[in-house]
Amino acid sequence: MEFIVELLFELFGELLLQIVLELLFELGLRSLQQPFKKTPNPLLGGVGYAFFGAIAGGLSLWWFPQLFITSHAGRLANVVVTPILSGLAMAALGAWRRRRDQPTILLDRFAYAFIFAMAMALVRLRFGGV
């Protein structure tokens, strides 16, 4: 039982870190969006968010060099579960913005948020310490 509680706490830490960094990136991208109001290219957007996610993963290791999840199985589960949950959270935020007629960006959609979070999770898995 203790193992399950510990695993849930560790997954929550990874999820919270990814959501916070995605929100910070979204804030930064919103500020840059205004001068360049054009229809975005979905393919380039996906590649861009993978790149930004990898950068966020690297930066997060600078601040948090030790991974929150200590077990190998938990880390692999994190690479699958956390990007899905993070993508759902950002999609919910995008739906909330659309209901209020606020402008949205690609990161407000599940697929792009998932790509960002997956790239971040993979970088943290590969280069994070125990």
Beta strands, then each sheet from edge to edge (+ up, - down):
end
